[in-house]
Amino acid sequence: MSTLTKVVLGVLCIGPIALWIVSILLSPIIQAEVPSGRLFEPMDLYPGPMGKLALAGIVIGVIASIVFAVRTFRDKGIPKEERIRWSILLLLGNLVALPIYWFIYVWRNNGKSQNG
């Protein structure tokens, strides 16, 4: 796997965390600029710019979870028990598990155990 591919996958798994942090840091600033009254329409699920950042983070997180879970099952260099464990972790605890999995099995891996 090329270094560029590894970096792109790393950005994919760090993206949700970065967007979450940015939305938390910018939320008070954006809300301070909104005139008093209703901040958003009742039917607006993700209101304003912070909602769009949150939605982007959710979408990136889901895509990254699916990509890494599929990659985990295809990698025959990982023992079967670990593949199952990592797949569950990636799908349930993805915000924390994605960067850890990326570092262990993508960044540090020099093509030793890769079949997909």
Protein Blocks (a to p, Z undefined) as FASTA:
>chain_A
ZZklmmmmmmmmmmmmmmmmmmmmmmmmmmmmpcgdjfbdfklmbgcjklmmmmmmmmmm
mmmmmmmmmmmmmmmkbcfklmmmmmmmmmmmmmmmmmmmmmmmmmmpgokaccZZ
